[in-house]
Amino acid sequence: MDQPRESSSESSLTESGDSTRTIVGYALLFSIPVGVGVAAGVSRATGEGLLAPSVALPGVVAAIGVCLFVFAVSYGGTPEH
């Protein structure tokens, strides 16, 4: 009659793993184009190639900044909770 139920910690762990993967996916989705765009803009402004350190560094910094922003917003919770 009584069937064993899945514990709440196990179900939240599974949901948390899926949620973390989704957050990382969105962070990469939004940060990589920004980084490439910043690097391309700096490349056009300076006349150097995309792999020059003075061009690639601002792109990497911008991508990391957007990625961290998406992580902060995502882990901050939702208005419903």
N, C-alpha and C positions, 0 to 999 in steps of 0.2 A: 504494500500500500504506500508506504512512505519511500519515495525514491530519493537517493542522495542528491543534494543540490550542490552546484558548484559554489565554492566559497567566493565571497565578494572580493577578497584580495587577489584571487586568481583571475577573475574576470576583469578587474580594474588593471591588472598587470598587462593582460592581453590588449585591452583598449589603449593603455598608455604606450605600448610598443608600436601599435599602429599609428597612434597620434604623433609620436616622436618622428616616425618615418615620414609622415605627411608634412610635418613642420619643416623638417630638413629639406624635403622636396620643394616646398614653396620658397624657402630661403634661397636655395640655389636657383630656382626659376626666376626670382626677382633680382638677385644680386649679380649673377653672371652677365646678363645684358648691360647692366649699369656699368660694371667694370670695363667691359669691352668698349662701351660708348665713351666713357671718360678717357680711356687709353687712345681711342681713335681721335677724339677731339684734341687731346694734348699732342698727338702725333702730327695732326694737321697744323696746329699752331706753331710747333717747334720745327717741323720739317724733318724730324728724325723717324726712324723705323719703329714699329710697334714693340720690338723686343729691347729697345734701348732702356736702360734702367730709369732714366728721367721720364720716360713715357709709361713704362709698365708699372712703376711704383704707385703713381696716383690712381691707376685703374684698380690695382690690387687693394689699395686702402679704401677706395670707394666701395668695392665689392664686399669687403669684410665689414664695413660700416653698415651697409644695407642688410647683410646677413645677420649681424648682431641685432639690428633693429627689429627684423622679422622674428628672431628668437625671443626678444624681450616682449614684444607685443603678444606673441603666441602663448608664451608661458605665463603671462600676466593674468590669465583667466578670461572668462567671458562675462558679459553683463548679466546673464541668466543665473550665474552661480554666486 
